[in-house]
């Protein structure tokens, strides 16, 4: 795995300080979901979770580390806070960045879909419309 580190000094060498946002952006290995990953003394960590633990203390069972700045690469402990998964989902929704949002289907759209289907249009084509 890219981004192996064993010391805080090595970790700091893989951080870019962004003055405009005060974010400490991880420049090491980034997962496809945008979060940094590192291996410290044989243990794999998401870097923001390591940063929280290192600077603030242990993460209680059932809690997640959330970002005030909405930057998954940020490891600035001032930008991190604890919450439940539900808190994190609500924070995401309140900030208007709900990635798993379903499209809104109105009554008119349902009627149009039913009409198309009754005329022999396939479900695949209706979904594309």
Buried (B, 14 or more C-beta within 10 A) or exposed (E): EEBEBEEEEBBEEBBEEBEEBEBBBBEBBBEEEEBBBBBBEEEEBBBBBBBBBBEBEEEEEEBBBBBEBBBBBBBBBEBBBBBEEEBBBEBBEEEEEEEEEEEEEEEEEEEEBEEBEEEEEEEEEBEEE
